[in-house]
C-alpha cells in the first residue's frame, strides 16, 4: 500500500496538502496522462479565485467576518488567532447544520462534526478567492494575515493605491482597509445572518467585487455578472422564468452561449474558445488510454464500445478543424506565464502533430502508453490488473464551471431574494 508523506513545516503547508488531497479525491480528477496542470492553468484564466472544493458563495462573507472579528479583538483570549479561527470554523459547521438540517447542501464539515470537527477548513478553501476578489487586501498567507490582524500591524503594501502627497495613510490600520464587507453588523452570527444563503446586500456585494475587480474582469463569472446574470444571457422568452440553480449547462453549452453573445469581452471569448478546443482535443488520448486498458484486461465488449467512441470523436475534431499547425501554440499562448510541466507540453504538442498528420492509431497508442508510464511510472494503471470496466482518467474538462455554476446560483438567488 502506497503512502504519502510531507515535511510538516507549518499549518499553512498542512492546509495546502489537505486541499490538494481533497481535490484529488474529486470525481474525474485521476490524471493518468498528466494534463491536469494545463487544465488548471486554463481554469485560472476562466475562473480565478475558485476551486473545485468550494461549495457555497456565503463562505466568502462568513470567513471575512471571522477575520474581521480577529482584528476586533475577539481572539485575544485564545492561544493564537489561528487556533481561535479553527475553533470558530468547527462551531460554524455545527450552527449551519442546526439552522438548515437537511434543507441545504454544501455545508463544509457537516459530515465530520461528530468525528473531531471540520477536516477541510473553509478559511483555507476560500483564502485565495478572498484575495483574488479583493475582499481581503493582502499578499500574506492565511497564517501570517491572522497574526497581523491580531497584532494590528502596519503592512506597507496595504497603503492607499491612490495616495496623494500630504494625505494621512493611518486609515490603512482600519479593518475596512484590510477586509471589505457589505456591512458592519455585530450580531452576524444570529441565525438569519449566519444562514448559508445570501441576503440581497451580501449578493450585491459579491456581484460588485467579482465584476469590478480589475484582475478578474475578463473571467467568465465576472462577464456573466456584468451582463445581468446567466438567466438574462439565456435565450428565454419573456413569458418564461428560470432559476440558475436548475440550469444544467455543461461547459460546451456555456461556451456556445457566451462566445455568441456580443456583450462578452473578446478576451474572455478567446480564453473560452481555446479552453474548449483543448478539452475536445484531449478527450482523444484519454479514449485511446482506456482502449489500451481494456485490451490489457481483455474487456472485449468495452474495446468495441471505446473504438466506436473514438471514431465519433475523430469525426468531430475533423469537422471543427481542431488540429492544425498552430493549435498547440494557440493554447499555450493563452497560458503564458503559467507553470507548465515541459513533459506535459511536449506530449500535447506531439499529439497535435500526429493528429494533424493523420497518424496511424498504432502511433497514437504508442505515444499515449509512453506518456502514461512516464507520468505515473510503476503506478500507471497500465501496469495493473483491473476488476472493473469503469472509465479511467479525465473525459471532457469543465475548468471549474461546475462549482462556478453553484456559486453563481447563490449570488443570483440572493439578488432575486
C-alpha positions as CSV (number, residue, x, y, z in Angstrom):
1,X,0.0,0.0,0.0
2,X,1.4,3.4,-1.0
3,X,1.6,6.2,1.5
4,X,2.1,9.9,1.0
5,X,4.3,11.9,3.4
6,X,5.4,15.5,3.6
7,X,7.7,17.6,5.8
8,X,5.4,19.4,8.4
9,X,6.8,23.0,8.2
10,X,3.6,25.0,9.1
11,X,-0.1,24.9,9.4
12,X,-0.3,26.7,6.0
13,X,1.7,23.9,4.4
14,X,-0.5,21.3,6.1
15,X,-3.6,23.0,4.8
16,X,-2.2,23.2,1.2
17,X,-1.5,19.5,1.3
18,X,-5.1,18.8,2.6
19,X,-6.6,20.8,-0.2
20,X,-4.5,19.0,-2.9
21,X,-5.6,15.7,-1.5
22,X,-9.2,16.8,-1.3
23,X,-9.1,17.9,-5.0
24,X,-7.6,14.6,-6.0
25,X,-10.5,12.8,-4.4
26,X,-13.0,14.6,-6.5
27,X,-14.6,12.6,-9.3
28,X,-12.9,12.7,-12.6
29,X,-9.5,14.0,-11.4
30,X,-7.5,10.9,-11.9
31,X,-4.8,12.4,-14.1
32,X,-3.1,9.4,-15.8
33,X,-1.7,11.4,-18.8
34,X,-0.5,14.4,-16.8
35,X,-2.6,17.3,-18.3
36,X,-4.0,18.4,-15.0
37,X,-1.6,21.3,-14.7
38,X,-2.6,22.6,-18.2
39,X,-6.3,22.2,-17.3
40,X,-5.8,24.2,-14.1
41,X,-3.9,26.9,-15.9
42,X,-6.9,27.4,-18.2
43,X,-9.2,27.3,-15.2
44,X,-7.2,30.0,-13.5
45,X,-7.9,32.2,-16.6
46,X,-11.5,31.4,-16.8
47,X,-12.5,31.1,-13.1
48,X,-9.8,32.8,-11.0
49,X,-10.3,32.6,-7.2
50,X,-12.4,29.5,-7.4
51,X,-11.6,25.9,-6.6
52,X,-13.3,22.6,-7.2
53,X,-13.9,22.1,-3.4
54,X,-15.7,25.4,-2.8
55,X,-19.4,24.8,-2.1
56,X,-21.4,27.9,-1.3
57,X,-20.8,31.6,-2.0
58,X,-21.7,32.6,1.5
59,X,-18.4,31.4,2.8
60,X,-16.7,34.4,1.1
61,X,-18.7,36.6,3.5
62,X,-18.6,34.4,6.6
63,X,-14.8,33.8,6.6
64,X,-14.2,37.5,6.0
65,X,-16.4,38.3,9.1
66,X,-14.4,35.8,11.2
67,X,-11.2,37.5,10.1
68,X,-12.7,40.9,11.0
69,X,-13.6,39.5,14.4
70,X,-9.9,38.7,15.0
71,X,-8.9,42.2,14.3
72,X,-11.7,43.5,16.6
73,X,-10.0,41.6,19.4
74,X,-12.3,38.6,19.8
75,X,-9.4,36.1,19.5
76,X,-7.3,37.7,22.4
77,X,-8.2,35.0,24.9
78,X,-7.1,32.2,22.6
79,X,-3.5,30.9,22.5
80,X,-3.3,32.1,18.9
81,X,-5.6,33.7,16.4
82,X,-5.2,30.7,14.1
83,X,-6.4,28.4,16.8
84,X,-9.4,30.7,17.5
85,X,-10.3,30.7,13.8
86,X,-10.1,26.9,13.7
87,X,-12.4,26.6,16.7
88,X,-14.9,29.1,15.2
89,X,-15.0,27.1,11.9
90,X,-16.0,24.0,13.9
91,X,-18.7,26.0,15.6
92,X,-19.8,27.4,12.3
93,X,-20.4,23.9,10.8
94,X,-22.4,22.9,13.9
95,X,-24.5,26.1,13.7
96,X,-25.2,25.8,10.0
97,X,-26.3,22.2,10.4
98,X,-28.6,23.2,13.2
99,X,-30.1,26.0,11.2
100,X,-30.7,24.2,7.9
101,X,-30.9,20.5,8.9
102,X,-31.3,18.7,5.6
103,X,-32.7,21.6,3.6
104,X,-29.4,23.0,2.2
105,X,-26.4,21.3,0.7
106,X,-22.7,22.5,0.7
107,X,-22.2,23.0,4.4
108,X,-18.5,22.3,4.9
109,X,-17.8,19.8,7.7
110,X,-21.4,18.7,8.1
111,X,-20.4,15.0,7.9
112,X,-17.3,15.3,10.1
113,X,-18.7,17.3,13.1
114,X,-19.2,14.1,15.1
115,X,-15.7,12.9,14.2
116,X,-13.4,15.6,15.6
117,X,-14.6,18.6,13.7
118,X,-14.1,20.2,10.3
119,X,-11.3,18.5,8.3
120,X,-11.4,20.8,5.3
121,X,-11.4,24.2,6.8
122,X,-13.4,26.9,4.9
123,X,-10.8,29.6,5.6
124,X,-8.1,27.6,3.6
125,X,-10.6,26.6,0.9
126,X,-11.7,30.3,0.3
127,X,-8.5,32.1,1.2
128,X,-7.2,32.5,-2.4
129,X,-10.6,33.6,-3.6
130,X,-10.9,36.2,-0.8
131,X,-7.7,37.8,-2.0
132,X,-8.4,37.4,-5.7
133,X,-11.8,39.2,-5.5
134,X,-10.3,42.0,-3.3
135,X,-12.4,41.1,-0.2
136,X,-9.1,40.7,1.7
137,X,-6.4,43.1,0.7
138,X,-3.2,41.2,1.4
139,X,-0.4,39.1,-0.2
140,X,0.2,37.3,3.0
141,X,-0.6,33.6,3.8
142,X,-3.6,33.0,5.9
143,X,-1.5,32.3,9.0
144,X,0.5,35.5,8.5
145,X,-2.6,37.5,7.9
146,X,-4.3,36.3,11.1
147,X,-1.2,37.1,13.1
148,X,-1.1,40.6,11.6
149,X,-4.8,41.2,12.3
150,X,-4.4,40.2,15.9
151,X,-1.3,42.4,16.3
152,X,-2.9,45.2,14.2
153,X,0.4,45.6,12.4
154,X,1.1,48.2,9.8
155,X,1.6,46.4,6.4
156,X,3.1,48.8,4.0
157,X,1.8,47.1,0.9
158,X,-1.8,47.9,2.0
159,X,-1.3,51.7,1.8
160,X,-3.8,53.6,-0.4
161,X,-3.2,52.9,-4.1
162,X,-4.5,56.5,-4.8
163,X,-2.1,58.1,-2.2
164,X,-1.8,61.8,-2.6
165,X,1.0,63.9,-1.2
166,X,0.2,65.0,2.4
167,X,-2.7,62.6,2.8
168,X,-2.8,60.7,6.1
169,X,-2.4,57.0,5.5
170,X,-3.2,56.0,9.1
171,X,-6.6,54.6,7.9
172,X,-4.8,51.6,6.5
173,X,-5.0,50.2,10.0
174,X,-8.7,50.1,9.8
175,X,-10.5,46.8,9.2
176,X,-12.2,48.3,6.1
177,X,-8.8,48.8,4.5
178,X,-7.8,45.1,5.1
179,X,-11.1,43.4,4.8
180,X,-14.1,44.6,2.8
181,X,-17.6,43.5,3.9
182,X,-21.1,44.6,2.9
183,X,-21.9,45.6,6.5
184,X,-20.5,46.0,10.0
185,X,-23.3,44.2,11.9
186,X,-22.2,43.0,15.3
187,X,-24.7,40.1,15.6
188,X,-23.7,38.5,12.3
189,X,-23.8,35.0,14.0
190,X,-27.6,35.3,14.6
191,X,-29.4,32.6,12.6
192,X,-30.8,34.9,9.9
193,X,-27.4,36.5,9.3
194,X,-25.4,33.2,9.5
195,X,-27.5,31.0,7.2
196,X,-25.8,29.6,4.1
197,X,-28.0,31.6,1.7
198,X,-27.1,35.1,0.7
199,X,-29.1,38.2,1.6
200,X,-29.7,40.8,-1.0
201,X,-27.0,43.1,0.4
202,X,-24.4,40.2,0.5
203,X,-25.3,39.1,-3.1
204,X,-24.9,42.7,-4.3
205,X,-21.6,43.0,-2.6
206,X,-20.2,39.8,-4.1
207,X,-21.5,40.7,-7.5
208,X,-19.8,44.1,-7.3
209,X,-16.4,42.6,-6.1
210,X,-16.3,39.9,-8.7
211,X,-17.5,42.0,-11.6
212,X,-15.4,45.1,-10.9
213,X,-12.1,43.8,-9.6
214,X,-9.7,44.6,-12.4
215,X,-7.6,41.4,-12.1
216,X,-10.7,39.2,-12.9
217,X,-12.8,41.5,-15.1
218,X,-12.4,39.1,-18.1
219,X,-13.2,36.0,-16.2
220,X,-16.3,34.0,-17.0
221,X,-18.0,34.7,-13.7
222,X,-17.3,38.5,-13.9
223,X,-18.5,38.7,-17.5
224,X,-21.8,36.9,-16.7
225,X,-22.4,39.1,-13.7
226,X,-21.5,42.3,-15.6
227,X,-24.1,41.4,-18.2
228,X,-27.0,40.8,-15.9
229,X,-26.5,37.2,-14.8
230,X,-26.8,33.9,-16.5
231,X,-30.6,33.9,-16.7
232,X,-30.6,37.1,-18.6
233,X,-28.0,35.8,-21.1
234,X,-30.0,32.8,-21.9
235,X,-32.3,33.0,-24.9
236,X,-35.5,32.5,-22.9
237,X,-38.8,34.1,-24.0
238,X,-40.3,36.9,-21.9
239,X,-43.0,34.5,-20.7
240,X,-40.6,32.0,-19.2
241,X,-39.0,32.1,-15.8
242,X,-35.9,30.2,-14.9
243,X,-33.6,29.7,-11.8
244,X,-29.9,29.4,-12.3
245,X,-29.7,26.5,-9.8
246,X,-31.9,24.4,-12.1
247,X,-29.8,25.0,-15.2
248,X,-27.7,22.1,-16.4
249,X,-25.4,23.8,-18.8
250,X,-22.2,21.9,-19.4
251,X,-19.0,23.7,-20.4
252,X,-19.7,23.2,-24.1
253,X,-23.1,24.7,-23.8
254,X,-21.8,27.6,-21.8
255,X,-19.1,28.2,-24.3
256,X,-21.6,28.3,-27.2
257,X,-23.8,30.8,-25.2
258,X,-21.0,33.2,-24.2
259,X,-19.0,33.2,-27.4
260,X,-22.1,34.2,-29.4
261,X,-23.1,37.0,-27.1
262,X,-22.0,40.4,-28.2
263,X,-21.6,41.9,-24.7
264,X,-19.0,39.3,-23.5
265,X,-15.4,40.7,-23.8
266,X,-13.2,39.5,-26.6
267,X,-10.5,38.3,-24.2
268,X,-13.0,36.2,-22.3
269,X,-14.3,34.7,-25.6
270,X,-10.8,33.8,-26.8
271,X,-10.0,32.1,-23.5
272,X,-13.2,30.1,-23.7
273,X,-12.6,29.1,-27.3
274,X,-9.1,27.9,-26.6
275,X,-10.1,26.1,-23.5
276,X,-13.0,24.3,-25.2
277,X,-10.8,23.2,-28.2
278,X,-8.2,21.9,-25.8
279,X,-10.8,20.0,-23.9
280,X,-12.1,18.3,-27.0
281,X,-8.6,17.7,-28.3
282,X,-7.6,15.9,-25.0
283,X,-10.6,13.6,-25.0
284,X,-9.0,11.7,-27.8
285,X,-5.8,10.5,-26.0
286,X,-8.0,9.5,-23.0
287,X,-10.2,7.4,-25.1
288,X,-7.1,5.7,-26.5
289,X,-5.7,5.2,-23.0
290,X,-8.9,3.5,-21.9
291,X,-8.8,1.3,-25.0
292,X,-5.3,0.2,-24.0
293,X,-6.5,-0.6,-20.5
294,X,-9.5,-2.6,-21.9
295,X,-7.2,-4.5,-24.3
296,X,-4.7,-5.3,-21.5
297,X,-7.6,-6.7,-19.3
298,X,-9.4,-8.5,-22.2
299,X,-12.6,-6.4,-21.9
300,X,-13.6,-7.2,-25.4
301,X,-17.0,-5.5,-25.4
302,X,-15.6,-2.3,-23.9
303,X,-12.8,-2.2,-26.5
304,X,-15.5,-2.2,-29.3
305,X,-17.5,0.5,-27.5
306,X,-14.5,2.7,-27.0
307,X,-13.3,2.3,-30.6
308,X,-16.7,3.5,-31.7
309,X,-16.4,6.5,-29.4
310,X,-13.0,7.3,-30.8
311,X,-14.4,7.3,-34.4
312,X,-17.2,9.7,-33.3
313,X,-14.6,11.9,-31.6
314,X,-12.3,11.8,-34.7
315,X,-15.1,12.9,-37.0
316,X,-15.9,15.8,-34.6
317,X,-12.4,17.1,-34.4
318,X,-12.0,16.9,-38.1
319,X,-15.3,18.8,-38.6
320,X,-14.2,21.5,-36.3
321,X,-10.6,21.6,-37.6
322,X,-9.2,21.3,-34.1
323,X,-5.8,20.0,-35.1
324,X,-3.8,22.4,-37.3
325,X,-0.3,23.8,-37.3
326,X,-1.0,26.5,-34.7
327,X,-3.4,24.7,-32.3
328,X,-0.9,23.9,-29.6
329,X,0.8,27.4,-29.9
330,X,-2.7,29.0,-29.6
331,X,-3.4,27.1,-26.4
332,X,-0.1,27.8,-24.7
333,X,-0.1,31.5,-25.7
334,X,-3.3,31.9,-23.6
335,X,-1.4,30.3,-20.7
336,X,1.7,32.5,-21.0
337,X,3.2,32.9,-17.5
338,X,1.7,29.7,-16.1
339,X,3.9,26.9,-14.8
340,X,3.5,24.0,-17.2
341,X,5.4,20.8,-16.9
342,X,7.6,20.5,-20.0
343,X,6.8,16.8,-20.4
344,X,3.1,17.6,-20.4
345,X,3.6,20.3,-23.0
346,X,5.7,18.0,-25.1
347,X,3.0,15.3,-25.0
348,X,0.3,17.7,-26.1
349,X,2.4,19.1,-28.9
350,X,3.3,15.7,-30.2
351,X,-0.3,14.5,-30.0
352,X,-1.3,17.5,-32.1
353,X,1.5,16.7,-34.7
354,X,0.3,13.2,-35.0
355,X,-3.3,14.1,-35.4
356,X,-2.6,16.9,-37.9
357,X,-0.6,14.4,-39.9
358,X,-3.3,11.7,-39.9
359,X,-1.0,9.3,-38.0
360,X,-2.0,5.6,-37.6
361,X,-3.7,4.6,-34.5
362,X,-0.7,2.5,-33.5
363,X,1.4,5.6,-33.3
364,X,-1.2,7.3,-31.2
365,X,-1.4,4.4,-28.8
366,X,2.4,4.3,-28.5
367,X,2.5,8.0,-27.6
368,X,-0.3,7.5,-25.0
369,X,1.4,4.4,-23.5
370,X,4.7,6.2,-23.2
371,X,3.2,9.3,-21.6
372,X,1.1,7.3,-19.1
373,X,4.2,5.3,-17.9
374,X,6.4,8.4,-18.0
375,X,3.8,10.3,-15.8
376,X,2.8,7.6,-13.3
377,X,5.8,5.2,-13.8
378,X,5.2,2.0,-11.8
379,X,1.9,3.4,-10.5
380,X,0.4,3.6,-14.0
381,X,-2.9,1.7,-14.4
382,X,-1.3,0.1,-17.4
383,X,0.8,-1.9,-15.0
384,X,-2.2,-3.2,-13.0
385,X,-4.9,-5.7,-13.5
386,X,-8.4,-4.2,-13.3
387,X,-11.5,-5.9,-11.9
388,X,-14.0,-3.5,-13.4
389,X,-14.7,-1.7,-16.7
390,X,-15.0,1.8,-15.3
391,X,-13.6,4.8,-17.2
392,X,-10.2,5.8,-16.0
393,X,-8.8,9.4,-16.1
394,X,-10.3,12.6,-17.4
395,X,-13.0,12.9,-20.1
396,X,-14.2,16.4,-21.2
397,X,-12.9,19.2,-19.0
398,X,-15.2,21.8,-17.4
399,X,-12.4,24.0,-15.9
400,X,-14.3,24.6,-12.6
401,X,-17.6,25.6,-14.3
402,X,-19.4,23.0,-12.2
403,X,-18.6,24.7,-8.9
404,X,-18.9,28.2,-10.5
405,X,-22.4,27.4,-11.5
406,X,-23.3,26.7,-7.9
407,X,-21.7,29.9,-6.6
408,X,-23.4,31.9,-9.4
409,X,-26.8,30.3,-8.4
410,X,-26.2,31.5,-4.8
411,X,-25.4,35.1,-6.0
412,X,-28.3,35.3,-8.4
413,X,-30.6,33.7,-5.8
414,X,-29.6,36.4,-3.3
415,X,-30.1,39.2,-5.9
416,X,-33.7,37.9,-6.5
417,X,-34.5,37.3,-2.9
